[in-house]
């Protein structure tokens, strides 16, 4: 039901020019071209983890690994069409791929391992503004960003979402803000981890699905509210650890 809901919503919204923030070219997934590519060791490890998790949730079948590799490789090729070449000594800018794609993997699980359905959804989703915040590889080395922003190697999620989370935290949860300040660790660091991994390893699968759906249906600002809500939920634990 959730897969159908977000699928129909994104399909409907992406047909409207006023709602399409990014322009995307025509890309067709090619099985032959994909086989020439090879996944990095980090991606291979991510695929193993995703498939293991998907089988644990009874969402994937035995041949799911090939389907996920197909999705990840095509996503990489599709996004590469919208990347710029940057000469930099920063490690994060040396590769066309920005680590493992947790969002694409999450959609693959939501679509119960249907690779064509997943890829069609991601291509339509990539036109919307919310894709910049939920799907982090979407803006890696992107032509949609100013050259100076790309050269700094800092993803917009850090100076947009994470910045607003810290500002809201000061107003809404001052005790947690003080606790982080005392620890010498910033809330934005942990939020960046949560968002990059789509809350994998932090939330249950149903909650991860709710997070993705809420942000798609209601807008990217709900990503900020979600992080604030998690901090509010963890407030007593955070303060207890600070005292100890």
C-alpha positions in Angstrom: 0.0 0.0 0.0 2.8 2.4 0.9 4.7 1.6 -2.3 1.6 2.4 -4.4 0.9 5.6 -2.4 4.3 7.2 -2.9 4.5 5.9 -6.4 1.2 7.5 -7.5 2.0 10.7 -5.6 5.4 11.1 -7.2 4.1 10.2 -10.6 1.4 12.8 -10.4 3.6 15.6 -9.0 6.5 14.9 -11.4 4.1 15.6 -14.3 3.6 19.2 -13.1 6.3 21.6 -14.4 5.9 23.9 -11.4 6.7 21.0 -9.0 9.7 19.8 -11.0 12.7 21.5 -9.4 15.3 19.6 -11.4 15.4 18.9 -15.1 16.4 15.3 -16.0 17.3 13.9 -19.4 15.9 10.7 -20.8 17.6 7.7 -19.4 16.8 4.1 -20.2 18.2 1.3 -18.1 20.4 -1.0 -20.2 21.2 -4.5 -19.0 24.2 -4.8 -21.3 25.8 -1.5 -20.3 25.2 -2.2 -16.6 27.2 -5.5 -16.7 30.3 -3.6 -17.7 30.3 -1.6 -14.5 31.5 -3.1 -11.2 30.4 -2.1 -7.7 33.0 -0.9 -5.2 33.8 -3.0 -2.1 31.7 -0.6 0.1 28.7 -1.0 -2.3 29.1 -4.8 -2.4 29.0 -4.8 1.4 26.0 -2.5 1.4 24.2 -4.8 -1.0 24.9 -7.9 1.2 23.5 -6.0 4.2 20.4 -4.8 2.3 19.5 -8.2 1.0 20.0 -9.8 4.4 17.8 -7.2 6.0 15.2 -7.5 3.2 15.0 -11.3 3.6 14.7 -10.9 7.4 11.7 -8.6 6.8 10.3 -11.1 4.2 10.4 -8.5 1.5 13.0 -10.0 -0.9 13.4 -13.3 -2.7 16.5 -15.3 -3.4 17.5 -13.5 -6.6 17.2 -10.0 -5.0 21.0 -9.3 -5.0 21.1 -9.1 -8.8 18.1 -6.8 -8.9 19.6 -4.4 -6.3 23.0 -4.3 -8.2 21.0 -3.5 -11.3 19.3 -0.6 -9.5 22.4 0.8 -7.9 24.5 0.7 -11.1 21.7 2.3 -13.2 21.3 5.0 -10.5 25.0 5.7 -10.6 25.0 6.0 -14.4 21.8 8.1 -14.4 23.1 10.5 -11.8 26.5 10.7 -13.5 24.8 12.4 -16.5 24.1 15.3 -14.1 27.5 15.6 -12.5 30.3 18.1 -13.1 34.0 17.4 -13.2 35.9 18.9 -10.3 39.6 18.9 -9.8 40.1 18.6 -6.0 42.4 16.9 -3.5 39.3 16.1 -1.3 38.8 12.3 -1.0 35.0 12.8 -1.2 35.2 14.4 -4.6 37.5 11.8 -6.2 34.7 9.3 -6.9 31.6 9.7 -9.0 29.7 7.6 -6.3 29.1 9.1 -2.9 29.3 6.0 -0.7 26.5 3.5 -0.4 23.1 4.5 -1.6 20.8 3.9 1.4 17.8 5.7 0.0 17.7 3.7 -3.3 18.1 0.5 -1.2 15.2 1.6 1.0 13.0 2.2 -2.0 14.0 -1.2 -3.4 12.8 -2.8 -0.2 9.6 -0.8 -0.2 9.0 -2.0 -3.8 9.6 -5.6 -2.6 12.6 -6.0 -4.8 11.0 -5.0 -8.1 14.0 -3.4 -9.9 12.1 -1.8 -12.8 9.5 -0.3 -10.5 12.2 1.0 -8.2 14.2 2.6 -11.0 11.1 4.2 -12.6 10.2 5.7 -9.2 13.7 7.0 -8.6 13.9 8.7 -12.0 10.6 10.4 -11.5 11.5 11.3 -7.9 14.8 12.9 -9.0 12.8 15.8 -10.5 11.4 16.9 -7.2 13.1 19.2 -4.7 12.6 16.7 -1.8 15.0 14.3 -3.7 17.9 16.7 -2.8 17.2 16.1 0.9 16.2 12.4 1.0 18.5 11.0 -1.7 21.9 12.3 -0.8 23.8 10.9 -3.9 21.3 13.0 -6.0 23.4 16.2 -5.5 26.9 14.6 -5.4 29.0 16.7 -7.8 25.8 18.0 -9.2 25.5 20.5 -12.0 22.5 21.8 -10.2 24.7 23.3 -7.5 27.1 26.3 -7.8 30.7 25.3 -8.6 32.0 26.8 -5.3 29.5 24.6 -3.3 30.6 21.5 -5.1 34.3 22.3 -4.6 33.8 22.6 -0.8 32.7 19.0 -0.7 30.0 19.8 1.8 26.5 18.4 1.0 23.6 20.9 1.1 22.0 18.6 3.7 24.6 19.8 6.2 24.1 23.6 5.7 20.4 23.3 5.1 18.7 20.6 7.2 21.4 20.1 9.8 21.7 23.9 10.3 18.0 24.3 10.9 17.9 21.3 13.2 20.5 23.0 15.4 18.6 26.3 15.4 15.4 24.6 16.3 17.1 22.5 19.0 18.3 25.7 20.8 14.7 27.0 20.9 12.8 23.7 21.5 15.2 21.6 23.5 17.8 23.8 25.2 18.9 21.1 27.7 19.9 18.7 24.9 21.6 21.6 23.1 23.7 22.2 26.2 24.4 18.5 26.6 25.9 18.4 23.1 27.8 21.5 23.6 29.4 20.1 26.8 30.3 16.9 25.0 32.2 18.8 22.2 30.0 17.0 19.7 27.4 18.7 17.5 23.8 17.5 16.9 24.3 18.1 13.2 27.0 15.3 13.1 24.6 12.6 14.4 21.7 14.0 12.2 23.9 13.8 9.1 24.5 10.1 10.0 20.8 9.4 10.5 19.8 11.2 7.3 22.6 9.6 5.2 21.6 6.1 6.3 17.8 6.9 6.1 17.7 6.0 9.8 18.8 2.4 9.1 20.2 0.8 12.3 18.4 3.5 14.3 14.7 2.9 13.7 12.5 -0.1 12.9 11.6 -0.7 9.3 8.0 0.6 9.7 9.4 3.9 11.1 11.9 4.2 8.3 9.0 3.8 5.8 7.0 6.5 7.7 10.0 8.8 7.6 10.4 8.5 3.8 6.7 8.7 3.2 6.1 11.8 5.4 9.0 13.7 3.8 7.8 12.8 0.3 4.1 13.7 0.9 4.5 16.7 3.2 7.8 18.2 2.2 11.5 18.1 3.0 11.1 20.3 6.1 9.6 17.2 7.9 13.1 15.7 7.8 14.0 18.5 10.3 10.9 17.9 12.5 11.6 14.2 12.5 15.2 14.7 13.8 13.9 17.1 16.5 11.2 14.5 17.5 13.9 11.8 17.9 16.0 14.1 20.1 12.9 14.9 22.2 12.2 11.2 22.5 15.8 10.6 23.6 16.1 13.6 25.9 16.1 11.7 29.2 18.7 9.2 28.0 20.9 12.0 26.6 20.7 14.0 29.9 21.4 10.8 31.9 24.5 10.0 29.8 25.7 13.7 30.2 25.4 13.5 34.0 27.3 10.2 34.0 
